[in-house]
Amino acid sequence: MKFYREYPYYKFRGKWYKNILCEHCKIEPATQKHHISYFPEKIMNLCFSCHLVIHKSKHPMYDKFKQYDKGDSHMFYAKKHKQKIDYYWFRYYGIEWKANPDKWIKN
């Protein structure tokens, strides 16, 4: 672990990152940002392997890291990039249109 203490930044896939350890295993460098929830936005820095485990695992222990509904990520990034979300978008993802109107963008 000497490397992580000596260098405050590291290069990964051509980008420079601040040297932060994974918030789950606290061993590997955190190369991924994981959304615990999108509304309100809560982010956790994880290594690739922990990020994969959290998303693929069906064990109840990991439910606290997945506090979002189906389609929230699509709505979050559509809102971030100011894209219109309409009724047909909701039908495509199988989400109830009136489920939680304070989250949706209606133009």
Buried (B, 14 or more C-beta within 10 A) or exposed (E): EEEBEEEEEBEEEEEEBEBBBBBBEEEBBBBBEBBBBBBEEEEBBBBBBBBEBBEEEEEEEBEEBEEBBEBBEBBBEBBEEEEEBEEEBBEEEEBEEEEEEEBBEEE
